[in-house]
Amino acid sequence: MTRVLLIGNSHLAAFRKGFNSVDLTGLDVEFFLLAGENYYRMRLDPVSTEFGAIEGVRQPPNLVEQITAMNGRASIRTGAFDHIVIVGNEHGAIEFVRLLAENDIDGVRSAGARRTMSRAAYDAFLDDIVDAYLPVDPWSGLDGVQVTFHAKPRMPANIAGAAPDRIFERECGIPLSERSDGVAAALDDLAGRYAARLATAGLSFTEQPAETILPSGFTDARFADVMIGQGERAQLDVRHMNADYGIACLTALLPRLRGEA
Amino acid sequence: MKSPYANLPDRAYWRTGVAARTPLDPGDIYTPKFPIAPSTRILTAGSCFAQHVGRALRGAGFGVIDTEPVPDILDDEVAQRFGYRLYSARYGNIYTIRQLRQLLAEVDGTFTPALPVWERDGQFHDALRPNVEPDGLPAPEDVTRHRAAHLDCVRAAVEACDLVVFTFGLTEAWEHRATGTVYPTAPGTIAGDYDPEVFAFRNYGYEAVRDDFLAVRERMRAANPEVRFLVTVSPVPLTATASGRHVEVATAHSKAILRAVCGTLEAELDDVDYFPSYEIITSPSTRGMFYDTNLRSVTAAGVATAMGAFLRAHGQSPDLPPRRVRLSSNRSPITAASARDVVCEDVLLEAFAR
């Protein structure tokens, strides 16, 4: 039996929703999660391999309570697992998408943006963004544990339905979806560079499976029909994906988790 | 016996105003002519010392315009290598007010620079801002296209601004003989080739500098009749002079003209204020401690002292806050205390010095 730990924030919800629809024979899967900004306050103790609220690490006063309420304990011993998948990992796509939306970039994208950017500047900025989003915790120091970072989902093709208060989506996502030339290749480029950097530390990175991504580079809207709120106040959630997305991701991860990839 | 020098405040006497003060506290050397509100939209430009001014203003939360922004997460050094995050648009250092006047005319379509593309090692540079693409661009057309987009951004900055902060740097410059096009660097320094038949050395005098500023002011007031100006003189000496004089004499000449123009403008025009960063750095009270070992670059302590005096005079804290970073990022907050290099074409000039 391979012991698998899925760590994540709100993006782990899609995995949980699809969990029971995937044949996970041979895998013993646990979840460890926390939503919101405090997710990023959880730390990994390289000695004990405990992940969560770690003694001796400065943390917000309610962190222990929040983690315990969600998981029944304040931390989890990651060294007890064979494979850890960190779901919803930020790899700089937010900054990168803004860069794409606001600039025509030589050799990358020409969509009539007001500003232009050279390929040299783009390359330097892309590498720097990747650098800024490398994991802060010493995941590569876990003996005998495979660690995979699973990217936060790409913006959905139905992003035009974003609520008015979704400023980033309205400022960047919608313009990109309307003129998407070069976006798919650029997002692949970002992911490729991030994966290469993690690989040098013995860590893996993967994005959502290809079948969930349209040629435009956006997530197929059929994986993004999640609504938030009730009744007349219900709004399309353009940041989180549905159970089908979770199924697709878990299915794509299976060979890796079973050591077949 | 009565004397007009009796009973003046301490700041009026050299002994109490300068000799007795500590170098790190310039005291009440600066009294703002007008306040700068956090909502004021500020355009910054000038010689490389202006980068410090802009950084201090941004750090203190003033509304410095940036019409060519890049993501916050980017490291300053990486962004600034390509001319981003230095000024209100990506025009690089503007050492002479003539160059700013020319830039505004180019924005308006009333001026077309001569020889705007310079080549080096098969790559092409914007002659009017040769450092913003350190490796150049593959084709001259790329330079032209990028410049057109840049001029739109300059126009947006001009139209948005309430306050222009300009640091006068030099009086010496190189011009295209036939058209008077002025360049920020000598041809052949970063790119291009120096041909004495095509290019000429100029050393602008008092009237030229003053006239150029007044022309800039008129253009800016056309965009916003309420616009105001804060001028400074860079305390950074010339790296080299082509005037034939000793570089120290040439520096004194250049700074004297710039300082005199600023003094006149500040005295005659209600919408122009002068901030004495030049005096704070060069004061005999500092005994040269605000200059680096090359006796030219201003130290981090010098910048902090000058800009601290500016911010305090405007009711702001000189303790600059760290730039916001995402929690998930591994990027460390950047503190104000860290000394940072400014991007100066001057280092290249220095490389040419024997």
Contacts between the chains, C-beta under 8 A, distances in Angstrom:
chain1	res1	chain2	res2	distance
A	37	B	327	5.9
A	40	B	326	8.0
A	40	B	327	3.8
A	40	B	328	4.7
A	41	B	327	7.1
A	90	B	326	7.5
A	90	B	328	4.8
A	92	B	73	7.3
A	95	B	71	3.7
A	95	B	72	7.5
A	95	B	73	4.8
A	95	B	74	7.6
A	96	B	71	7.7
A	98	B	71	5.7
A	99	B	70	7.0
A	99	B	71	5.9
A	102	B	69	7.6
A	104	B	149	7.7
A	106	B	137	7.6
A	106	B	142	6.7
A	114	B	149	6.9
A	114	B	152	6.3
A	114	B	153	7.5
A	115	B	68	5.8
A	115	B	149	5.7
A	115	B	153	6.4
A	116	B	145	6.4
A	116	B	146	4.9
A	116	B	149	4.3
A	116	B	150	7.8
A	118	B	82	7.3
A	118	B	133	5.5
A	118	B	137	6.0
A	118	B	142	7.6
A	118	B	146	7.0
A	120	B	82	7.4
A	120	B	133	6.7
A	120	B	134	7.7
A	120	B	135	5.4
A	121	B	82	4.2
A	121	B	84	7.7
A	121	B	133	7.5
A	124	B	78	5.6
A	124	B	81	6.9
A	124	B	82	6.9
A	125	B	70	6.4
A	125	B	71	7.5
A	125	B	74	5.8
A	125	B	78	6.6
A	125	B	79	7.5
A	128	B	73	7.9
A	128	B	74	5.4
A	128	B	75	5.5
A	128	B	78	4.5
A	129	B	71	6.8
A	129	B	73	6.1
A	129	B	74	6.9
A	131	B	75	8.0
A	131	B	330	7.8
A	131	B	331	7.8
A	132	B	73	4.9
A	132	B	74	7.7
A	132	B	75	7.6
A	132	B	325	8.0
A	132	B	329	4.9
A	132	B	330	6.4
A	132	B	331	4.3
A	133	B	73	8.0
A	133	B	328	7.0
A	133	B	329	6.1
A	133	B	330	7.1
A	134	B	330	5.3
A	135	B	330	7.0
A	136	B	329	8.0
A	136	B	330	4.6
